[in-house]
Amino acid sequence: MIKAVYYTAKDIAENGIPEEFMTGKGLVYSSPATLAYNSPGAEGFGVKRAALAVPETIELVISPRCCGRNSAGVPGGKDLDGRLFFMEIDEIDLVTGRYLKRIPEEAEKAVKAAAVEPKAIVLVSTCVDALLGTDMDHIALKCEEKTGIKTVHAPMYALTREGLNPPMVQVRRSIFSMLEKREKDPHAANVLGYFGGLDPESMGELHEVLKPLGFTKIRTLADCRTYKEFQEMAEASLNIVLDPESRAAADDIQKRLGTGYIELQRFYGADRISSQYKALYRAFGVETELTEKAPDINGSYIASVGECANLRPAELALSLIEYGVQVNEVFSTLSDADAWYIHQIAEKSPDTRFYFNQHPSMVGYEPDPVVNLCIGKDAAWYYRDTEAKKLNFNADRQPFGFRAVRELISQINGEPEQKTPAEIKHDMRYASDQSGAVSVIFPMDSLTVMIDAGGCTGNVCGFDEPRWQSEKAMIFSAGLRDMDAILGRDEELVRKITDAAKMLKPSFITLIGTPVPATIGTDYNGLKRQLEKQTGLPVVAIPTNGMESYENGIEKAKEALEDRFHKKLL
């Protein structure tokens, strides 16, 4: 079996981030980290859940069956009941565009059926509308005319994930575009960043931090209980951005409502937290500072740090090393913002290994036998069959500042978490043909590639293929982006698949269709010929489109296998 590829901190400090560790350079492996990355309904706050963050609003998802599939399992419990609606579109809808006239009517039906009297509607559209160039802002205006209720559009375009306006940036912009101008309160500030908000102790710390600056009313979106309370956020004279994905929304608010903003980072190094607070006070001309020593870590730990957690992996790794913990490995999607931390780690722990969760070789990852502490849901998953202490540390209500340090070290010093893994709903009534096709291929020695931007793969692994939770499988996303689809860059897809095939040495390759190739008319036979020539392996192409039933996908998979291998399947 192939070994997972890694680079040491010393390697990266001397040579920069390896090209193969950059998002979009290869197929995307479906690891626990990429499940969260790919599937906005699997856990945490993806577009669908985030779009309902404003109270007394409703959401209408306009999409093929597969893209709306995880609407049935979006986290959030009863708070979302009667607020999330789904309008399914099929292949004829896409070809004719007839579904566009239905959207205002479906919005009106949703308003009448809603569990609340909605003050606003959020329309969520998917990659097919990105490819078709649908003017959803115009559709939103039509919905306003039909319902008399403010309507905004939040695109869930996985194709734009690495662009200037990726989905989780855009959904924040859409939400805060609902704020209406109000008179400013010089004592009011908003905290923008985490959809789940801050935990109570972290909010208390921010209140203490901001009090010397004259701010006594601190609001977060998560703490708004009514649409009226949400609108009160427009009174703020300052926005505090804790997550870079909120920067564009803060910039919009500044231009539209005249509210300035500053950015604060989450650190786990106590000295870095003190320095940030000191710089904040200096910027406001206030002579004071906050310092706190981190608690001691009890015991001797060798750690594995993941990225599915409330932290920046490289910064946490450095902090743990500074606190005396040996950090053997880090799972992380690296960027230029990590450079300083990596150079510091290289000086203190040059052999610390960095893995890229999306890299195809991660299918062969094996746990380090000496690791006894895992932080992050992905790290915990990789070590699920070991005795290592496992801390998911990825609550919706997130920690910040010195409070975050205290909470993390408290969990490290405490008893191991005894949490039952969250149950993922496998309600096959909503599953589409592509999931049925994968179910047939799953037990076979196939390099299986979903020709999608990521979300379809997340739905299959997160909702429709329970075997994925406990078995290794070579299921990958093609990781298509907007220009790949617009320009039909098949040669780039062939390169990615060929590289993965050389690495993993499967018996054959399977291509699984999704709405994206269905919309742009992908030539499956052409792809098959190119791949078979490049790899020397048999290629099976299953032309699913994400709009038909699970059973249809099973039949299409059987037909494709029989056609390629000339062998009858039961």
N, C-alpha and C positions, 0 to 999 in steps of 0.2 A: 504494500500500500504506500502511496505517496506520502511524504512527510510534509506537514504544514510549513510554509515558507515564513521565515521571520528575518528581521534585521536587528542587530544590537543598537543600543543607544549610541555607542561609539561610531558604528557604521553610518548612522543617520546624521549624527553631528558633523562627521567629516565629509559626507557625500550628498547630503540633502535627502528629502523624501524620495524613496524609490518610485520610479514611474509606475511600476506594476501595483503600487499601493494607492494610486490615485483613482478616485471614483470615476467610473466610465471607461477605464482602460481594459477591462475584461468582463467576462460573465460574472453575475452577482450570485454568490453562493447563498443558499437559504439557511443561514444560521439563525440562532435566536435573536441576534442583534439585527440582522437584516429582515427578520419578520416584523420587528417594530419599525424598521426603516421602510419596508415595502408596504405594509398593510395598515392603513390609517384606522382600521376598526379593531385591530388585534389587541391593542393595549394602549394605555396612556391616552394622550390627546392627539389624535389625528384630525384631519379636516372635518370629518363628520361630527365628532364629538365637540371639537372646538367651535364649530359654527353654531352650536347651541349654548355657548357659554353665557350669552346675554339672556337674562331671565325674561319670561313672557314673550319669547319668540318661538317661531316654528321653522322647520327646515324641510325643503322639498329637494330630494336627490333625483336628478334626471340622468338616467344612465342605462346601458345594457344590463342584463341580468347579473353578469359576473361582477361588474363594478359596484352595483348596489347590493350584492350578495351579503357583505358583512354589515349592512344596516341592521340586520336581525340580531347582531351580537355586539353592537357598540357598547363599551362599558359606560357606566353612569347610573345604572339601576333605574328605579322608578321615576327619577327626575326627568328622564327622557321619554317616558311613556306618553303617548298622545301628542308628541311634539315633532316626531321624525316621520316623514312620509316619503314614499318612493314611487316614482313614475318610470315604468320600464319602457325602453325603446328597443325595437327590433331592426333587422336588416333592411326591411322595406322603409321603415321610418328614416333610416340614415340615407338611403338612396334618394328618397323623394323629399325629405325635409318636412314631411307632414306633421311630425310630432311638435314642431315649434308652435303651431297654432293651438295645440292642446295645453301647453304649459300654463297660460293664464287660467284656463278652466280647471286644471288640476290644483293650481294654487288656491282657487276659490273653494274647491272641495275640501282641501286641507284646512283652510280657515274654519269652515263649518264643522269639521270633524275634530278639531283640536281640543285637547284637554284644558287648555287655557284660552282666554280671549287674547289672541296675539296682537302685540304692538308692532311687530315687524316680521318679515319673512326673509329667510336666507335661501337662495337658490344655489345648489351645489351641482356643478356639471363635471364631466370627465374628459379623458383624453380624446374621445371621438369628436367632441365639440371643439377641442383645440385644433384638431386636424381639419375639421370642416370650416373653421373660421367663423363659428357662430357668434353673432353679436349678442351676448347674453346680457349686457347692460341695457340694450334696447328691449330685450324680453322682460327684464326686471321692471322697466317702465310700464310695459303692457300689463304686467301683473298688478302694479300699483293702480293703474286705471281700472282694472277689473275688480279689485278687492277693496280699494281705498286705504290700503295699508302699505307702509314703507317697505320696499323690497330691495335687497342688495344681492350681488352675485359673489360667490366664493368659489373660484375654480379649483378643482381637485385634479390638476394636470400633472401627473407623475412625470410626464415627458419633459417638464420644465424644472426638474428637481435641482439641477446644477446651474440654473440660469440666475438672472438678477432678481427674479421675483418668484421663488419656489412656492409650493402650495402652503407651507406653514407660515411663510411671510405674508402671502396674499390673504390668508384667512384672517390674520390679525388686522390687516389694512381694511378688509371688508367690514369686520365687526366694528372697529372704531370709527368708520365712516358714518355710522349711525348717530354719533354724538352731534348734538345741536349746540350752536354757540350760546354761551351764557356769560354773565358778568363774572370776572375773576375774583377768587378769594385768595388773598396773599398768604393765608395760613394753610391752604390746601395743596396737597401733592398726591399724585397717583403713582403706584408701583406697577409697571408693565413688564410682563415676562412670562411667568408660569401660569397656565390656565387654571391649575388647581390652587393657585395662590401660595402664600407662605404659611408655614405652621405657626401657631400662636406665639411661641417663644421668639421666633425670628421676627415676627411683626412687632413684638414688644421691643426687641433690640433696635429695629429700624426707627420706631417711635423715639427711643432714647437718643439715637444718632441724630435725628432730624430736628429734635426739640430746640437745641441751641441755635439752629438756623431759622427758627421762627415758624416751622411747619408743625401744626398740631392736629390736622385732619389728614389722615393717610388712608387712601382708598385703593382697593384692588378689585379687578373685575370679579374674581371668585367670591368676594364677600358681598356683592350686590344681590339683594333678594328680590328686587322688583326692577322693572324697566325704568321707573322713575329714579331709583337709586343709581342705576347705570348712567342716566343722563346727568346726574350730579357730578360725575367725573369730569364733565366739561368745565366745571368751576375751577379746576386746579390751575395754579400758576406755575407748576413744575411737574414734569413727568420723569420718573426715575426708571431707566431701562435696565433690567437685570439679565435679559436674554437677548443676544444679538438679533434673533429673529423678530424682535419687536421694534427694532431701530427704524425700519421703513414706516411703520404705523406711527411712531412718535414724530417722525419727520413730516408725515402727512398732517398730523394734528397741529404741529407747529405752523405749517403753512396755512391751514384752514382756520384754526381757532386761535393762533397766536400763543400757544403754550410751549415754552422752551423745555428742553430735556437734557439730562445728564445720563451717563452710563456708569454702572457699578458692576464689577465682576464678582463671581463667587470663587473664593479661594478656600483652601484647607490649610495653607501655611499661615500660622498665627501672625507672623511678622508681616506677611503680605496684606492681611486684613487690616492690621494697624496702620500700615503705610497708606492704604487706600482711604481709610477714614481721615487720616491726617491731611491727605491731599484734598479731600472734599472740604474740610473745614478751612484750609488755606484758601481755596477758591472763593469761599464766601467771606473771607476776611475775619474768621472767628478763631480766637486763640484758645484752643482746647484740643484734646486728643483722647482716643480710647485705645487702651492696650489690654491684652489678656494673654496669659500663658496657657498653652495647650495642656490638657491633662496628660498624665503619663499613661503609656500603653503597658498593661500588665501582661507579661509573658513574652515569649520569643516567637515571632511570626515570620514566615516566608510567604509572600503574598502574590496573588494573581489579581490584576485590576482590569475590570471590564468597562465598556462604554454605555451599557444599558443601566444607568444609575444617575443620581442627582449630582453630577460632577463632571469636570473635564479630566479625562483619564491621565494625561501627562502631568497635569498640575497635582493631582492627588498622588500619583506615583512619587513625584519629587517630595511632597509633603511627608508621606510615609517614610521615605528614606531619611529625611531630616529628623523624624521622630524615632529613628532607630530600627525601623522595619526593613527587612531584606525584601526587595521587590524583584522577583525573577522574571515576570512577564506582564505585558500590557496589551490589551486588545483595544485598538483605537483606529478611527478614521482620522488620519493626521492632516494638518493644514499648516500654513505658514505661522498661524497664531501659536502653534506648539513649539516653535523653534527654540525659544529661550529656555523653556522647561527641559527640552531634550538635551540641550547643551549642558545644563546644570546636572541632569541625570548622568550624562556621559562622564562628567568629572567625578561624581560620587559613586556611581554604579555602572561602569561602562558596559558590562555584560548583560544588563537588563534587556530582555527580548521584546520586540514590538511585532505583533501580529495584526493583520488587516482582516477583520471579520468577513468581508465580502470576497476575499480572494478564493479562487476555486480550490486551492490546495487545502483549505480549512476542512474539507471533507475528510482529510486524513489526520486531523489534529488528535494528539494523545496527551492526556494530562501529565504534568510534571509531578513525579511521585513525592517530591519533598515539599510541595506547596501545602500549607495548612490553613490558609486564609484566602477566601475569594470574595471580592467586593464587586457587585454588579450582577444583574440578572444573567447576562451572557456568560460571565466567568463561572457563576454558580451552575449554569446548565452544563458547561463543559466538564465540570467536576462533580456532576450529580451522583456518580457511583463511587465517590471517594469519601473519606472521613473528614475532609477539610471543612473548617467552619465557613458557612456560606451566608453572606449578607447581600440581599438584593438591593437595598438602599435606593429604592426608586419610587417613593411614595408620591401621590398626586400633589399633596400639600408639601412643598419642598422647604428644606432648611436653608439658611443663609447666614453669612457672617460668622462670628464666634460661636453662635448657636449650632451651626452646621458642624464645626469641629468637635464641640462637646458631644453632639448626638452620635457622630460617627465613632468616636473613640469609646463612648459608652456602649455602643453595639459591639465593638471589637472586644471590649473587656467583659461583656455580658455573656449570657448563655447563647448557644447557637439558635438561630431562628427555627422554629418548628412550624413553619407555615405550609399548609396544603397548597400545592400549585393551583393557580386559578383555573377553573374548568372552562374550557373553550367549547362553545355550543356547536355541535355538529348536526345542525338542522338541515337535512338534505333537501328539504322542499325548495330551498333557495339556491342550491348548487347548480352550476351550469355545466355545459358540455366539456369545457376544458378540464374541469375537475374529474369528470367521469373518465376522460382519456388518461389522465395521470394515474388514476386508481388501477388501471389495467397495466400500465408500464411500471409502476412503482417497484414491484419485487424483482424486476429484470435488471440485468447488468447494462443499463442504458445511461448515457449522458443525456439527460432530459432537459431541453431548453424551451422555456416559455418565451415566445416572441412578444415581449411586453415591455412596459416601462418600469415594472416592479410590482404594482398593486395586485395584478392578477396572480402572480406567484405567491404573494403574501396571503391572498384569500385561500388558495389551494392548501398551503402548508398550515395556515393558522386556523382554518375552519373545516376544510373538506377532506383532509387526509390525516386521520388520527395516528397512523403509523409513523408519521414524521416526528412525533413527539419523542419517540423512544428508539427509532432506528435511523442509521445514517443512510442518506440517499443522495444521489447526484442530481438534484433538482436545482436548476439555475434559472435566473432571469436574464434575458438578453440585455437588460438595462438600456433600452432604447431611449433616446432623447429627441427633442423636437426636430432637430436638423437631420437626424438619422432617418426619421420617418418622412419628413418633407422631401429630402433629396434622394430617398431610397438607397441608402448606403449599404447595400447588401455585402459588399466586399469587406466592410468593417465587421459586420456580424460573422461572416465566414472566418475572418481572422481570429475573432474572440473564441469561436467554437473550436477551431483548429488548435489553438494554443491550449485550451482546456483538455481536448482529446489527447494531445501528446503527453500532457501531464498526468492524466487520470487513467488512460488506457482502458476505456470501456469496450464492451463487445459490439455495441452499435450506438448510434445517435438518434434521438427522437426530437422532432420539432413539434411543438404544440401551438396551435393558432389561438389568437385572442382578438378582441375588437380592433386593435391597431392594425395588424396586417390585413384584417378583413376590410377595413376602411380604405387603406391605401392600395389594395389589390396585390399583395405580395405573391410573387411567382414561386410557389413551393417546389415545383419540379426543377426550376432553375437553381434554387438553393441546394436541392438534393444533389444535382449533378456536380455543382462546384464543391460541395463538402465531400462527396465520395471521392472526387479526384484529389482533393487536398489531403484527406485523412486516410484514405484506403479502407474506410469503414462503411458498412451498410448504413443507410440513412432512411428513417421512417418519418414521413411528414403527415401529420394529422390535422386536417383543415377545419378545426373547431373555430368558432367565432365568438364565444362567450355569451351568445344570445339564445342558445337552445338548451334542452334539458340535459341533465346528468346522464340519463340513459342513452341519449343520442351520442354523447361523447364516448361512452363505452363501445357502442356499435361502430363508430368511426375508427376508434383505436384498433378494434379487432380486424376490421376490413383492411386498414393500412398495414397491419402486421402480416396478415395473410397474403396481401398483394406483394409485399416486399420479400417475404421469406418462403412463399409458396407452401405454407403449412397451415392446415385448418386448426383454428383454436376452438375450444369448447365454449 
